[in-house]
Amino acid sequence: MSSDRHRPQLSWIDAIHLVTKRELRAYFDSPIAYIYAAVFLALSSSAFMNAFFLEAIVDMSSWFERLPYLLIVFAPAMTMRSWAEEHAQGTIEILLTLPLRSGQIVVGKYLAALAFYAMVIAGSLPIVVMLVRLGPADIGTILAGYLGALWLGAFFLAFGQFVSSLTHNQIVAFVLAALLASLFTFSGHPQVVEIIDGLAPEWQLGSWLAMSVSVLPQYETFVRGIVGLGALVYFTSMINLFLWLTQIGLGRIRR
């Protein structure tokens, strides 16, 4: 029986860098990554263009407001291969024989996905340049919105990685992660909250889900230009929870 404690180990930084580099190379070895980025940026920018040209709104709120709903599909598409493909191709056994701890592998894969997501998000920066050139843009609110977008994506990628680690089938990983993303997103939508509260007014279950479970209220504070402690604690806790669950699952496979 092997364990993380009984094998030679690289340093945490070297090991995570090794895994992250391997995973990033895998992203860009396929044209799917470029197609993904192009489609994502086209869809996310369409909301901004509508608001900008039709309503003469010179800010990025429409871009940020659409992001959670786009990530319901795009985040699972990014993570579905992460572990499911390793299981399906049998390469996870090779990966687990390397002198790496389970946590190092999990963090390395996660940081690769997060780095790719950040690159895709950076593709929207020409919008910021345009706003700055056209008039007085609220840079503070825009920066807070981008910070929120990074936290939002980091959260979606964390539970997407966890779901991918549970199955050998990429399609199953995609569907389960999309369902989980829908739960975290729509449970905070005002109409959904109102409907659930109306079913049992004395329980106010919809309001509780929105404030305690849903990602929307936490993310929307960033969109309004507020970097709140509560939102940071929520995102940090949820990300660590799903990465920890992924590490536990990987540790059981190794044993």
TIMIDREN-530683 format. One record per residue (C-alpha): residue number from 1; x, y, z. Coordinates in nm, 4 decimals, always signed. Example, Ala and Ser with C-alpha at 12.3 -4.5 7.8 and 13.67 -1.06 7.14 Angstrom:
<atom 1, <+1.2300, -0.4500, +0.7800>>,
<atom 2, <+1.3670, -0.1060, +0.7140>>,
# end
This chain:
<atom 1, <+0.0000, +0.0000, +0.0000>>,
<atom 2, <+0.1501, +0.3326, -0.1063>>,
<atom 3, <+0.0850, +0.6687, +0.0518>>,
<atom 4, <+0.1933, +1.0267, +0.0061>>,
<atom 5, <+0.4186, +1.0049, +0.3125>>,
<atom 6, <+0.6250, +0.7086, +0.1945>>,
<atom 7, <+0.7500, +0.8305, -0.1435>>,
<atom 8, <+1.0214, +1.0846, -0.2340>>,
<atom 9, <+0.8676, +1.4267, -0.2796>>,
<atom 10, <+0.9417, +1.7335, -0.4859>>,
<atom 11, <+0.8977, +2.0689, -0.3169>>,
<atom 12, <+0.5423, +2.2006, -0.3253>>,
<atom 13, <+0.6295, +2.4831, -0.5639>>,
<atom 14, <+0.8253, +2.2614, -0.8048>>,
<atom 15, <+0.5597, +1.9902, -0.8023>>,
<atom 16, <+0.2705, +2.2310, -0.8609>>,
<atom 17, <+0.4659, +2.4058, -1.1360>>,
<atom 18, <+0.5320, +2.0712, -1.3041>>,
<atom 19, <+0.1653, +1.9716, -1.3056>>,
<atom 20, <+0.0441, +2.3180, -1.4044>>,
<atom 21, <+0.2823, +2.3317, -1.7010>>,
<atom 22, <+0.1728, +1.9852, -1.8132>>,
<atom 23, <-0.1953, +2.0791, -1.7969>>,
<atom 24, <-0.1544, +2.4153, -1.9699>>,
<atom 25, <+0.0302, +2.2465, -2.2532>>,
<atom 26, <-0.2597, +2.0034, -2.2858>>,
<atom 27, <-0.5046, +2.2942, -2.3160>>,
<atom 28, <-0.3183, +2.4584, -2.6027>>,
<atom 29, <-0.2239, +2.1389, -2.7847>>,
<atom 30, <-0.5817, +2.1250, -2.9105>>,
<atom 31, <-0.7638, +2.3824, -3.1283>>,
<atom 32, <-1.0612, +2.3403, -2.8966>>,
<atom 33, <-0.9039, +2.5879, -2.6541>>,
<atom 34, <-0.8939, +2.8612, -2.9184>>,
<atom 35, <-1.2485, +2.7863, -3.0344>>,
<atom 36, <-1.3637, +2.7938, -2.6725>>,
<atom 37, <-1.2028, +3.1339, -2.6124>>,
<atom 38, <-1.3429, +3.2838, -2.9333>>,
<atom 39, <-1.6997, +3.1652, -2.8695>>,
<atom 40, <-1.6922, +3.2708, -2.5055>>,
<atom 41, <-1.5680, +3.6216, -2.5836>>,
<atom 42, <-1.8169, +3.6622, -2.8687>>,
<atom 43, <-2.1140, +3.5685, -2.6512>>,
<atom 44, <-2.0007, +3.7660, -2.3472>>,
<atom 45, <-1.9294, +4.0771, -2.5544>>,
<atom 46, <-2.2668, +4.0727, -2.7291>>,
<atom 47, <-2.4439, +4.1881, -2.4106>>,
<atom 48, <-2.2044, +4.4790, -2.3744>>,
<atom 49, <-2.2472, +4.5797, -2.7383>>,
<atom 50, <-2.6263, +4.5779, -2.7082>>,
<atom 51, <-2.6179, +4.7965, -2.3985>>,
<atom 52, <-2.3524, +5.0240, -2.5463>>,
<atom 53, <-2.5075, +5.0900, -2.8865>>,
<atom 54, <-2.8794, +5.0584, -2.8098>>,
<atom 55, <-2.8968, +5.2018, -2.4580>>,
<atom 56, <-2.5866, +5.4241, -2.4602>>,
<atom 57, <-2.4585, +5.2714, -2.1357>>,
<atom 58, <-2.0862, +5.3406, -2.1010>>,
<atom 59, <-1.9873, +5.0791, -1.8432>>,
<atom 60, <-1.9224, +4.7051, -1.8247>>,
<atom 61, <-2.2064, +4.6064, -1.5930>>,
<atom 62, <-2.3927, +4.4228, -1.8698>>,
<atom 63, <-2.0792, +4.2189, -1.9480>>,
<atom 64, <-2.0285, +4.1182, -1.5863>>,
<atom 65, <-2.3984, +4.0477, -1.5277>>,
<atom 66, <-2.4104, +3.7905, -1.8098>>,
<atom 67, <-2.0940, +3.6107, -1.6973>>,
<atom 68, <-2.2436, +3.3713, -1.4346>>,
<atom 69, <-2.4963, +3.2367, -1.6843>>,
<atom 70, <-2.2320, +3.1819, -1.9509>>,
<atom 71, <-2.0101, +2.9983, -1.7042>>,
<atom 72, <-2.2883, +2.7477, -1.6385>>,
<atom 73, <-2.1895, +2.5980, -1.9739>>,
<atom 74, <-1.8332, +2.7134, -2.0304>>,
<atom 75, <-1.6795, +2.6280, -1.6905>>,
<atom 76, <-1.7910, +2.2601, -1.7065>>,
<atom 77, <-1.6593, +2.2482, -2.0629>>,
<atom 78, <-1.3190, +2.3536, -1.9297>>,
<atom 79, <-1.3064, +2.1031, -1.6446>>,
<atom 80, <-1.4852, +1.7955, -1.7808>>,
<atom 81, <-1.1612, +1.6526, -1.9253>>,
<atom 82, <-0.9462, +1.7317, -1.6237>>,
<atom 83, <-0.9874, +1.4033, -1.4340>>,
<atom 84, <-1.2423, +1.2101, -1.6420>>,
<atom 85, <-0.9970, +1.1821, -1.9306>>,
<atom 86, <-0.7215, +1.0655, -1.6966>>,
<atom 87, <-0.9550, +0.7908, -1.5726>>,
<atom 88, <-1.0739, +0.6913, -1.9187>>,
<atom 89, <-0.7257, +0.6702, -2.0730>>,
<atom 90, <-0.5646, +0.5069, -1.7713>>,
<atom 91, <-0.3078, +0.7859, -1.7369>>,
<atom 92, <-0.4168, +0.8565, -1.3808>>,
<atom 93, <-0.2223, +0.5470, -1.2698>>,
<atom 94, <+0.0922, +0.6921, -1.4296>>,
<atom 95, <+0.0256, +1.0292, -1.2693>>,
<atom 96, <-0.0107, +0.8719, -0.9260>>,
<atom 97, <+0.3229, +0.6904, -0.9543>>,
<atom 98, <+0.5087, +1.0220, -0.9799>>,
<atom 99, <+0.6748, +1.1576, -0.6634>>,
<atom 100, <+0.3864, +1.3981, -0.6056>>,
<atom 101, <+0.1395, +1.4418, -0.3264>>,
<atom 102, <-0.2303, +1.4265, -0.4050>>,
<atom 103, <-0.2714, +1.7887, -0.3046>>,
<atom 104, <+0.0055, +1.8986, -0.5401>>,
<atom 105, <-0.1606, +1.7277, -0.8346>>,
<atom 106, <-0.5011, +1.8748, -0.7510>>,
<atom 107, <-0.3674, +2.2275, -0.7066>>,
<atom 108, <-0.1542, +2.2036, -1.0214>>,
<atom 109, <-0.4478, +2.0975, -1.2379>>,
<atom 110, <-0.6665, +2.3634, -1.0800>>,
<atom 111, <-0.4154, +2.6447, -1.1333>>,
<atom 112, <-0.3764, +2.5447, -1.4987>>,
<atom 113, <-0.7516, +2.5708, -1.5514>>,
<atom 114, <-0.7597, +2.9018, -1.3628>>,
<atom 115, <-0.4708, +3.0412, -1.5697>>,
<atom 116, <-0.6465, +2.9467, -1.8938>>,
<atom 117, <-0.9692, +3.1064, -1.7684>>,
<atom 118, <-0.7807, +3.4257, -1.6771>>,
<atom 119, <-0.6345, +3.4383, -2.0289>>,
<atom 120, <-0.9819, +3.4096, -2.1782>>,
<atom 121, <-1.1179, +3.6823, -1.9500>>,
<atom 122, <-0.8242, +3.9056, -2.0453>>,
<atom 123, <-0.9543, +3.8923, -2.4017>>,
<atom 124, <-1.2227, +4.1411, -2.2950>>,
<atom 125, <-0.9695, +4.4112, -2.2018>>,
<atom 126, <-1.0139, +4.5941, -2.5363>>,
<atom 127, <-1.3593, +4.6883, -2.4046>>,
<atom 128, <-1.1942, +4.8635, -2.1100>>,
<atom 129, <-0.9575, +5.0489, -2.3423>>,
<atom 130, <-1.2525, +5.1630, -2.5527>>,
<atom 131, <-1.4442, +5.2871, -2.2473>>,
<atom 132, <-1.1426, +5.4811, -2.1191>>,
<atom 133, <-1.0974, +5.6484, -2.4579>>,
<atom 134, <-1.4647, +5.7367, -2.4995>>,
<atom 135, <-1.5254, +5.9045, -2.1688>>,
<atom 136, <-1.4964, +5.9009, -1.7908>>,
<atom 137, <-1.5007, +5.5324, -1.7035>>,
<atom 138, <-1.5278, +5.4151, -1.3431>>,
<atom 139, <-1.2015, +5.2206, -1.3316>>,
<atom 140, <-1.2516, +5.1196, -0.9683>>,
<atom 141, <-1.5841, +4.9517, -1.0427>>,
<atom 142, <-1.4401, +4.7820, -1.3510>>,
<atom 143, <-1.1447, +4.6464, -1.1541>>,
<atom 144, <-1.3777, +4.5183, -0.8817>>,
<atom 145, <-1.5885, +4.3529, -1.1515>>,
<atom 146, <-1.2846, +4.1755, -1.2945>>,
<atom 147, <-1.1817, +4.0632, -0.9471>>,
<atom 148, <-1.5305, +3.9227, -0.8992>>,
<atom 149, <-1.5117, +3.7523, -1.2390>>,
<atom 150, <-1.1879, +3.5798, -1.1345>>,
<atom 151, <-1.3347, +3.4635, -0.8031>>,
<atom 152, <-1.6504, +3.3452, -0.9790>>,
<atom 153, <-1.4539, +3.1470, -1.2346>>,
<atom 154, <-1.2247, +3.0082, -0.9644>>,
<atom 155, <-1.5284, +2.8764, -0.7770>>,
<atom 156, <-1.6907, +2.7201, -1.0846>>,
<atom 157, <-1.3621, +2.5564, -1.1831>>,
<atom 158, <-1.3144, +2.4163, -0.8317>>,
<atom 159, <-1.6417, +2.2250, -0.8229>>,
<atom 160, <-1.6022, +2.1356, -1.1907>>,
<atom 161, <-1.2728, +1.9657, -1.1090>>,
<atom 162, <-1.4359, +1.7814, -0.8211>>,
<atom 163, <-1.7199, +1.6523, -1.0395>>,
<atom 164, <-1.4724, +1.5454, -1.3097>>,
<atom 165, <-1.2825, +1.3412, -1.0516>>,
<atom 166, <-1.5940, +1.1341, -0.9801>>,
<atom 167, <-1.6440, +0.9828, -1.3252>>,
<atom 168, <-1.4659, +0.8309, -1.6244>>,
<atom 169, <-1.7094, +0.9910, -1.8702>>,
<atom 170, <-1.6503, +1.3479, -1.9857>>,
<atom 171, <-2.0141, +1.4009, -2.0872>>,
<atom 172, <-2.1338, +1.2897, -1.7450>>,
<atom 173, <-1.8801, +1.5255, -1.5847>>,
<atom 174, <-2.0051, +1.8131, -1.8018>>,
<atom 175, <-2.3732, +1.7525, -1.7272>>,
<atom 176, <-2.3251, +1.7117, -1.3507>>,
<atom 177, <-2.1046, +2.0213, -1.3265>>,
<atom 178, <-2.3546, +2.2239, -1.5337>>,
<atom 179, <-2.6372, +2.1143, -1.3038>>,
<atom 180, <-2.4363, +2.2131, -0.9983>>,
<atom 181, <-2.3481, +2.5471, -1.1594>>,
<atom 182, <-2.7178, +2.6064, -1.2341>>,
<atom 183, <-2.8033, +2.5360, -0.8704>>,
<atom 184, <-2.5445, +2.7806, -0.7374>>,
<atom 185, <-2.6500, +3.0462, -0.9900>>,
<atom 186, <-3.0282, +3.0282, -1.0210>>,
<atom 187, <-3.0845, +2.9774, -0.6483>>,
<atom 188, <-2.9961, +3.3456, -0.6156>>,
<atom 189, <-3.2045, +3.4746, -0.9066>>,
<atom 190, <-3.4789, +3.7092, -0.7717>>,
<atom 191, <-3.7645, +3.5316, -0.9536>>,
<atom 192, <-3.6506, +3.1886, -0.8335>>,
<atom 193, <-3.6144, +3.3179, -0.4777>>,
<atom 194, <-3.9643, +3.4652, -0.4922>>,
<atom 195, <-4.1161, +3.1399, -0.6195>>,
<atom 196, <-3.9470, +2.9241, -0.3550>>,
<atom 197, <-4.0387, +3.1670, -0.0764>>,
<atom 198, <-4.3989, +3.1636, -0.2014>>,
<atom 199, <-4.4200, +2.7854, -0.1681>>,
<atom 200, <-4.3553, +2.8024, +0.2066>>,
<atom 201, <-4.3634, +3.1652, +0.3307>>,
<atom 202, <-4.2999, +3.0662, +0.6912>>,
<atom 203, <-3.9725, +2.8950, +0.5986>>,
<atom 204, <-3.8337, +3.1597, +0.3577>>,
<atom 205, <-3.6234, +2.8853, +0.2032>>,
<atom 206, <-3.5588, +3.0807, -0.1157>>,
<atom 207, <-3.4107, +3.3735, +0.0728>>,
<atom 208, <-3.1952, +3.1408, +0.2796>>,
<atom 209, <-3.0611, +2.9652, -0.0309>>,
<atom 210, <-2.9867, +3.2976, -0.1958>>,
<atom 211, <-2.7905, +3.4334, +0.0980>>,
<atom 212, <-2.6191, +3.1132, +0.2136>>,
<atom 213, <-2.5694, +2.8973, -0.0965>>,
<atom 214, <-2.6055, +3.0977, -0.4165>>,
<atom 215, <-2.3062, +3.2617, -0.5795>>,
<atom 216, <-2.5056, +3.5494, -0.7289>>,
<atom 217, <-2.5400, +3.7795, -0.4231>>,
<atom 218, <-2.1691, +3.7354, -0.3458>>,
<atom 219, <-2.0623, +3.8019, -0.7046>>,
<atom 220, <-2.2954, +4.0984, -0.7490>>,
<atom 221, <-2.1208, +4.2885, -0.4700>>,
<atom 222, <-1.8082, +4.2957, -0.6899>>,
<atom 223, <-2.0108, +4.4078, -0.9924>>,
<atom 224, <-2.1361, +4.7038, -0.7853>>,
<atom 225, <-1.7745, +4.7949, -0.7092>>,
<atom 226, <-1.7677, +4.6587, -0.3543>>,
<atom 227, <-1.5012, +4.4130, -0.2399>>,
<atom 228, <-1.6677, +4.2774, +0.0717>>,
<atom 229, <-1.5189, +4.0505, +0.3360>>,
<atom 230, <-1.8260, +3.8257, +0.3312>>,
<atom 231, <-1.7910, +3.7583, -0.0414>>,
<atom 232, <-1.4198, +3.6834, -0.0059>>,
<atom 233, <-1.4863, +3.4394, +0.2781>>,
<atom 234, <-1.7612, +3.2700, +0.0750>>,
<atom 235, <-1.5469, +3.2198, -0.2349>>,
<atom 236, <-1.2368, +3.1143, -0.0415>>,
<atom 237, <-1.4292, +2.8645, +0.1694>>,
<atom 238, <-1.6159, +2.7087, -0.1225>>,
<atom 239, <-1.3049, +2.6780, -0.3395>>,
<atom 240, <-1.1054, +2.5161, -0.0585>>,
<atom 241, <-1.3945, +2.2807, +0.0159>>,
<atom 242, <-1.4167, +2.1427, -0.3380>>,
<atom 243, <-1.0398, +2.1187, -0.3819>>,
<atom 244, <-1.0204, +1.9311, -0.0526>>,
<atom 245, <-1.2960, +1.6920, -0.1659>>,
<atom 246, <-1.1090, +1.6333, -0.4913>>,
<atom 247, <-0.7882, +1.5609, -0.2994>>,
<atom 248, <-0.9679, +1.3127, -0.0732>>,
<atom 249, <-1.1018, +1.1259, -0.3751>>,
<atom 250, <-0.7598, +1.1148, -0.5378>>,
<atom 251, <-0.6028, +0.9951, -0.2150>>,
<atom 252, <-0.8461, +0.7030, -0.1993>>,
<atom 253, <-0.7619, +0.6044, -0.5579>>,
<atom 254, <-0.3913, +0.6137, -0.4727>>,
<atom 255, <-0.4362, +0.3905, -0.1682>>,
# end
